Amino acid sequence: MITLVLIMVVPGAESVRSKRDTAVAIGAIALVVVLSFALGTQHHRLLTCEDFKISGNDQPASCTPGTGVTGP
């Protein structure tokens, strides 16, 4: 999985030779992982129960009830 993400994030990653380029690529992946985890743990502030329902996913116990309005 990490290899696939590396190839998508850094074009030409399969031919990276220098340690600096490898460190930058690993840092980019680590940043994406940390930000994804942080946003996932804060879903109750970002998404409402209605958002989960609309997307077809199960509603987590800690979801925030919303107004159900989807649009302006």
C-alpha positions in Angstrom: 0.0 0.0 0.0 2.8 2.4 0.9 4.5 1.7 -2.4 1.3 2.5 -4.3 0.8 5.8 -2.4 4.5 6.6 -3.0 4.2 6.1 -6.7 1.0 8.2 -6.9 2.4 11.1 -4.7 5.9 11.3 -6.2 6.0 10.9 -10.0 9.0 8.7 -10.9 9.3 7.3 -7.4 10.2 3.9 -8.7 13.5 5.3 -10.0 14.4 7.4 -6.9 18.1 6.9 -6.1 19.1 9.6 -3.6 18.5 9.4 0.1 17.1 12.9 0.2 14.4 12.1 -2.4 13.4 9.0 -0.5 13.2 11.0 2.7 10.9 13.6 1.0 8.7 10.9 -0.4 8.4 9.1 3.0 7.7 12.5 4.7 4.9 13.2 2.2 3.3 9.9 2.9 3.7 10.3 6.6 2.0 13.7 6.4 -0.9 12.3 4.5 -1.3 9.5 7.0 -1.2 11.8 10.0 -3.6 14.3 8.5 -6.1 11.5 7.4 -6.0 10.1 11.0 -6.5 13.5 12.5 -9.5 14.3 10.3 -11.0 10.9 10.9 -10.9 11.3 14.6 -12.7 14.7 14.3 -15.6 13.4 12.1 -18.1 14.6 14.7 -17.0 18.2 14.1 -16.9 17.9 10.3 -19.8 15.6 9.4 -23.4 15.1 10.5 -25.4 11.9 10.8 -27.1 12.9 7.6 -23.8 13.0 5.7 -23.1 9.4 6.6 -26.7 8.4 5.7 -26.4 10.1 2.3 -23.1 8.4 1.5 -24.6 5.0 2.3 -22.4 4.4 5.3 -23.4 3.3 8.8 -23.8 6.2 11.2 -21.3 6.1 14.0 -22.5 6.4 17.6 -20.8 9.7 18.0 -22.2 11.5 14.9 -23.7 14.9 15.2 -27.3 15.2 14.3 -27.7 17.7 11.5 -30.5 19.7 9.8 -30.6 17.3 6.8 -30.3 20.3 4.4 -28.2 19.4 1.4 -27.7 22.5 -0.7 -27.8 26.3 -0.5 
